[in-house]
Amino acid sequence: MASADWTELLSSLTTGDVLRGATAGFVPPNGGGSFIYGFNSINSTPGAVGRFTNLTNFAPMAKGGRITGAVQRGVSGGDTNFAPFLFIGLQGTDVSDVGYFLGCSDEAPHHIVLRKGALSTGLPASSPGTNGILARGSLGYAAGTWLHLRLDMVVNLNGDVVLLAFQNDLDTNTVAAPVWEEIPGMEWTPSPDTGRVFIDDAAGVNSGSAPLLLGRAGYAFQTADVSRRGYFDHVTVARQL
């Protein structure tokens, strides 16, 4: 998608707090092009910057969908107070709105984490069942590691929302020809090898709140300190029909 296909979320931190843009100044993921999209905080103002797909039938999507993208928690001025992630099911056009998001936890080494919450609050280093964390991968990654992630939001007729999460091994496959596999530590015990990591049930029991039945998709960077960096590449979005 072109830059015109993305709209910045309301209440995003300004360029006086977070610089951002397409750049050829960094090594892309395996199979990536010449440019990536980067964020760099230049102040310690807490908040987030996000961009959502503004295409017809995507803003919002009437049901669920899929987002994929390469995400990097960049080498920064410190190990904490920032997180880059993909999101889907966002309930509005503001960084304070709630959605489902998958990305890099706020810790070193970081883990792949799935959360339901406000984008502006990021991905805390918490266990599933606390702070909105729905699932957490078991492997740790160093800053500067590209992770190719996929998050599916499937809205069932009964009102359940099934969340599936996958990872593509960039040491073996490119971002253009992914081979999606389950994320270690995030397998759903009743039905392994499906990619299913969480069911946000219609009664709102599992997550503590009603499931999100539609919404917007995109990518975001949360920060609360200076010289924190996040990078994205090859982001794709599809909608559930």
Secondary structure by P-SEA (a helix, b strand, c coil): cccccccccccccccccccccccccccccccccccccbbbbcccccccccccccccccccccccbbbbbbbbccccccccccccccccccccccccbbbbbbccccccccccccccccccccccccccccccccccccccccccbbbbbbbbbbbccccbbbbbbbccccccccccccccccccccccccccccccccccccccccccccccccccccccccccccccbbbbcbbbbbbcc
